[in-house]
């Protein structure tokens, strides 16, 4: 027997441990996305999942453990998507693929992105948005290193460009969740054009035009 909580099917009765764990993660993701970490209680998750609180404690040790699992899974998923997107193609195609992959994640996984966008609890072993940005930038940075070397540029600057690109795409994604228009494909075009024009005309020895 089952009922629906939003778009999530919640099964009643006894479930195998793996299915129960997956169900709790799905339900909790929606609750955390709506109320944030501080505004979410184990009681609320248990109520939505139609289970007792001890079941949640038994699987995750408590709210923090459950939240950490959700954050880790979302981060691993989105980073994997970005890495796949930049694994092949010309430099410009990689920028385009990375932008579109992340924006499609924002569109297709609104609850997951909402959780990652929230402030993390102080006791969390991993941050949320800041850790996501760092993880993605490190992966993208490795691609920048090889690309800059091939073009005759200083590869030590790779982390700067990687963090700049990742930060731009991420915060545009946050804006899009509110605006919901234009399409993610259209937004990706503009992000890619801005990033590519800057990278394409990158001077070998950047310098400030102002006097410090």
C-alpha positions, 0 to 999 in steps of 0.5 A, spaced: 500 500 500 502 506 498 500 514 498 504 520 495 507 526 498 508 531 492 511 527 487 514 522 492 511 515 493 511 513 500 510 505 501 506 503 508 508 497 511 515 493 512 520 494 507 527 491 505 532 495 509 535 498 502 528 500 500 526 503 506 533 507 506 532 510 499 525 512 501 527 516 507 532 519 503 527 521 498 522 524 503 527 527 507 530 531 501 523 534 499 522 536 507 530 539 507 529 543 501 522 546 503 524 548 510 532 548 510 536 544 515 534 548 522 527 548 520 526 540 519 525 535 524 526 528 525 518 528 527 516 531 520 520 526 516 518 520 520 511 523 519 511 524 512 514 517 511 509 514 515 515 511 520 517 511 527 523 516 529 527 510 531 527 507 524 530 514 522 535 513 527 537 506 526 538 508 519 542 514 519 543 516 527 539 522 526 537 528 522 545 530 521 546 523 518 541 523 514 542 530 511 549 528 510 547 522 506 543 527 502 548 532 501 553 527 499 549 524 494 547 530 490 554 533 490 557 526 487 551 526 482 552 533 480 560 533 480 559 526 476 555 530 471 560 536 470 566 531 469 562 527 464 560 533 460 568 536 460 571 529 458 571 530 451 570 535 445 574 542 443 575 547 449 569 551 447 564 545 447 567 543 454 565 550 456 558 549 453 557 542 455 559 544 462 554 549 463 548 546 460 549 539 464 549 544 471 543 547 468 539 541 467 541 538 474 538 545 477 532 544 472 531 536 473 533 536 481 530 542 484 530 539 491 537 537 491 539 543 488 535 547 494 539 543 499 545 544 496 544 552 496 542 552 503 547 554 509 550 548 511 549 546 519 555 548 523 556 540 525 556 538 518 563 534 516 562 537 509 559 544 507 554 544 501 554 550 496 561 552 498 564 544 498 560 543 491 563 549 488 570 547 490 569 540 488 567 542 481 572 547 480 578 542 482 575 537 477 574 542 472 581 545 474 584 539 471 582 540 465 584 547 465 591 545 466 592 541 460 588 546 456 592 552 458 599 548 457 597 546 450 596 553 449 602 556 452 599 559 458 601 558 465 597 552 468 598 555 475 592 560 473 588 554 472 584 554 479 583 561 478 579 560 471 576 554 474 573 557 480 570 563 476 567 559 471 564 554 476 562 560 480 558 564 474 554 558 472 552 556 479 550 563 481 546 563 474 543 557 476 540 560 483 538 566 479 534 561 474 530 557 479 527 564 481 526 566 474 524 560 470 526 563 464 528 563 459 530 556 457 536 552 460 539 551 453 538 559 452 541 561 459 547 556 457 548 559 450 549 566 454 554 563 459 558 559 454 559 565 450 561 570 455 566 565 458 568 563 451 570 570 449 574 571 455 578 565 455 579 566 447 582 572 448 586 571 454 592 575 454 598 570 456 600 575 461 594 579 464 595 585 467 591 591 470 590 597 466 589 601 473 595 603 477 595 600 484 
